[in-house]
Amino acid sequence: MFEELSAWRFIAILITIIICFAVWKLPEIVKVVYKKKD
């Protein structure tokens, strides 16, 4: 039970980090995508 709980906690932290990183890098990603469209 405890191992499963810690695994879910690790996954939740990992998802949070990925979301924060994506939001932080979003302006750069949008610029690259718009450049490819032109």
C-alpha positions as CSV (number, residue, x, y, z in Angstrom):
1,M,0.0,0.0,0.0
2,F,2.7,2.5,1.0
3,E,4.8,1.7,-2.1
4,E,1.8,2.2,-4.3
5,L,1.1,5.5,-2.6
6,S,4.6,6.8,-3.0
7,A,4.6,5.7,-6.7
8,W,1.4,7.7,-7.3
9,R,3.0,10.7,-5.5
10,F,6.1,10.4,-7.7
11,I,3.9,10.3,-10.8
12,A,2.0,13.4,-9.6
13,I,5.2,15.3,-8.9
14,L,6.5,14.3,-12.3
15,I,3.4,15.5,-14.1
16,T,3.4,18.8,-12.2
17,I,7.1,19.4,-13.3
18,I,6.2,18.5,-16.9
19,I,3.3,20.9,-16.9
20,C,5.3,23.7,-15.3
21,F,8.1,23.2,-17.9
22,A,5.6,23.1,-20.8
23,V,4.0,26.4,-19.6
24,W,7.5,28.0,-19.2
25,K,8.6,26.9,-22.7
26,L,5.2,27.5,-24.4
27,P,6.1,31.0,-25.9
28,E,9.3,29.4,-27.5
29,I,7.3,26.4,-28.8
30,V,4.6,28.7,-30.2
31,K,7.2,30.9,-32.0
32,V,8.7,27.8,-33.6
33,V,5.3,26.5,-34.7
34,Y,4.3,29.8,-36.3
35,K,7.6,30.0,-38.1
36,K,7.0,26.6,-39.6
37,K,3.6,27.7,-40.8
38,D,5.0,30.6,-42.9
